[in-house]
Amino acid sequence: MILSAPEITRRLDRNCIVGNLVITPYSSECQQPASYDLRANGDVHLPKGTCTLVPTLEWVELPKDIAGTLRCRSSFGRRGVLLGAGFIDPGFRGQLTLCLTNLGSDDIIIHKNERLVQIIFHEVRESAQCYSGRYQDSHGAVEAK
């Protein structure tokens, strides 16, 4: 099941009994009907023909019953930007490192706070295990480990 905007908002509430979802800083302008737009942590130059690692502004924490899928926003897709590596396991916490490849014909400038990708939240049933990998508690753009 994909979480709707009301369910995302409910899960962000610190009093939620099921398990807290954390998005910091949260902006209601980024809330979509069935996703949330994540923003760039700073100004970034995406040269054509290259892959660039871009950290999100948001710190995200997923409880053990929510996973996330990342999708490039269509406004960037129309300019030739592709997103690689787009799944977040339950239990992950940290800033996300986006792998953005510019296949377009022009260099692209991304500005701080610009909405880049959508995170779609999925319910995970009967989850017993949480992410504890090497990218836990990431800050900034994190190279492959």
C-alpha positions as CSV (number, residue, x, y, z in Angstrom):
1,M,0.0,0.0,0.0
2,I,1.3,3.5,-0.9
3,L,0.8,6.1,1.9
4,S,-1.5,9.0,1.0
5,A,-0.9,12.6,2.1
6,P,-3.2,12.3,5.1
7,E,-1.4,9.1,6.2
8,I,2.0,10.7,5.7
9,T,1.0,13.6,7.9
10,R,-0.5,11.3,10.5
11,R,2.7,9.3,10.6
12,L,4.8,12.5,11.0
13,D,2.9,13.3,14.2
14,R,5.1,12.6,17.3
15,N,2.1,11.1,19.1
16,C,1.5,8.4,16.4
17,I,1.2,5.0,18.0
18,V,2.2,3.0,15.0
19,G,5.7,4.4,14.4
20,N,7.0,7.8,13.6
21,L,8.1,8.9,10.2
22,V,10.6,11.8,10.3
23,I,11.1,14.4,7.6
24,T,13.2,17.4,8.8
25,P,12.8,20.1,7.7
26,Y,9.2,19.4,6.7
27,S,7.4,21.8,4.3
28,S,3.7,21.5,3.5
29,E,4.5,22.8,-0.1
30,C,6.4,19.6,-0.7
31,Q,3.6,17.3,0.3
32,Q,1.9,15.7,-2.7
33,P,-1.2,13.5,-2.8
34,A,0.8,10.3,-2.5
35,S,4.4,11.4,-2.1
36,Y,6.7,14.0,-0.7
37,D,9.1,16.2,-2.7
38,L,12.7,16.1,-1.4
39,R,14.9,19.2,-2.0
40,A,18.5,20.0,-2.8
41,N,20.8,20.7,0.2
42,G,22.7,23.3,-1.8
43,D,23.4,24.8,-5.2
44,V,24.7,22.1,-7.6
45,H,26.0,22.1,-11.2
46,L,25.0,19.0,-13.2
47,P,27.3,18.9,-16.3
48,K,25.9,17.2,-19.3
49,G,27.0,13.6,-19.6
50,T,28.0,13.1,-16.0
51,C,26.7,11.6,-12.8
52,T,26.6,13.9,-9.8
53,L,25.9,13.0,-6.1
54,V,23.5,15.5,-4.6
55,P,22.4,15.3,-0.9
56,T,18.9,16.1,0.1
57,L,18.1,19.0,2.4
58,E,15.8,16.7,4.4
59,W,16.9,14.2,7.1
60,V,14.6,11.2,6.8
61,E,13.9,8.5,9.3
62,L,11.7,5.5,8.3
63,P,10.1,3.3,11.0
64,K,10.3,-0.5,10.6
65,D,7.0,-0.6,8.7
66,I,7.7,1.9,6.0
67,A,10.0,1.7,3.0
68,G,10.6,4.4,0.4
69,T,11.0,4.6,-3.4
70,L,12.6,7.6,-5.0
71,R,11.5,9.0,-8.4
72,C,13.0,11.9,-10.3
73,R,10.4,14.8,-10.6
74,S,9.1,15.0,-14.2
75,S,10.4,18.5,-14.6
76,F,13.9,17.2,-14.4
77,G,13.2,14.0,-16.4
78,R,12.0,16.2,-19.3
79,R,15.4,17.9,-19.3
80,G,17.2,14.5,-19.5
81,V,18.0,13.9,-15.8
82,L,17.9,10.3,-14.6
83,L,17.9,9.2,-11.0
84,G,19.9,6.0,-10.0
85,A,19.5,4.0,-6.8
86,G,16.0,4.8,-5.6
87,F,15.0,2.5,-2.7
88,I,15.2,3.1,1.0
89,D,14.8,0.2,3.5
90,P,12.7,0.4,6.7
91,G,14.8,1.7,9.6
92,F,17.0,4.0,7.5
93,R,17.8,7.4,8.9
94,G,19.9,10.2,7.4
95,Q,20.2,12.5,4.5
96,L,19.7,10.8,1.2
97,T,22.4,10.9,-1.5
98,L,20.8,11.2,-5.0
99,C,22.7,9.9,-8.0
100,L,21.7,12.3,-10.7
101,T,22.9,11.7,-14.3
102,N,22.4,14.5,-16.8
103,L,21.8,12.9,-20.2
104,G,20.4,16.2,-21.6
105,S,22.1,18.4,-24.1
106,D,22.7,21.3,-21.6
107,D,24.4,21.7,-18.2
108,I,21.8,22.1,-15.5
109,I,22.0,24.2,-12.4
110,I,20.0,23.1,-9.3
111,H,19.4,25.6,-6.6
112,K,19.3,25.1,-2.9
113,N,15.8,24.1,-1.7
114,E,14.8,23.2,-5.3
115,R,12.5,20.1,-5.3
116,L,14.4,17.3,-7.1
117,V,12.8,13.9,-6.4
118,Q,9.6,12.4,-4.9
119,I,9.7,9.9,-2.2
120,I,6.9,7.4,-2.2
121,F,6.2,5.7,1.1
122,H,5.1,2.0,1.1
123,E,3.7,0.0,4.0
124,V,5.8,-3.0,4.9
125,R,3.9,-5.7,6.7
126,E,5.3,-7.9,9.4
127,S,8.8,-6.3,9.2
128,A,11.2,-7.8,11.7
129,Q,14.4,-6.3,10.4
130,C,15.5,-2.7,10.0
131,Y,18.3,-1.2,7.8
132,S,21.6,-1.1,9.6
133,G,24.0,-0.7,6.7
134,R,26.9,1.5,6.0
135,Y,24.9,4.5,4.9
136,Q,23.0,4.8,8.2
137,D,23.1,8.3,9.7
138,S,24.4,9.8,6.5
139,H,25.2,13.5,6.3
140,G,25.8,15.3,2.9
141,A,26.7,13.5,-0.3
142,V,28.1,10.1,0.6
143,E,30.3,8.3,-2.0
144,A,30.0,4.6,-2.5
145,K,31.5,2.7,0.5
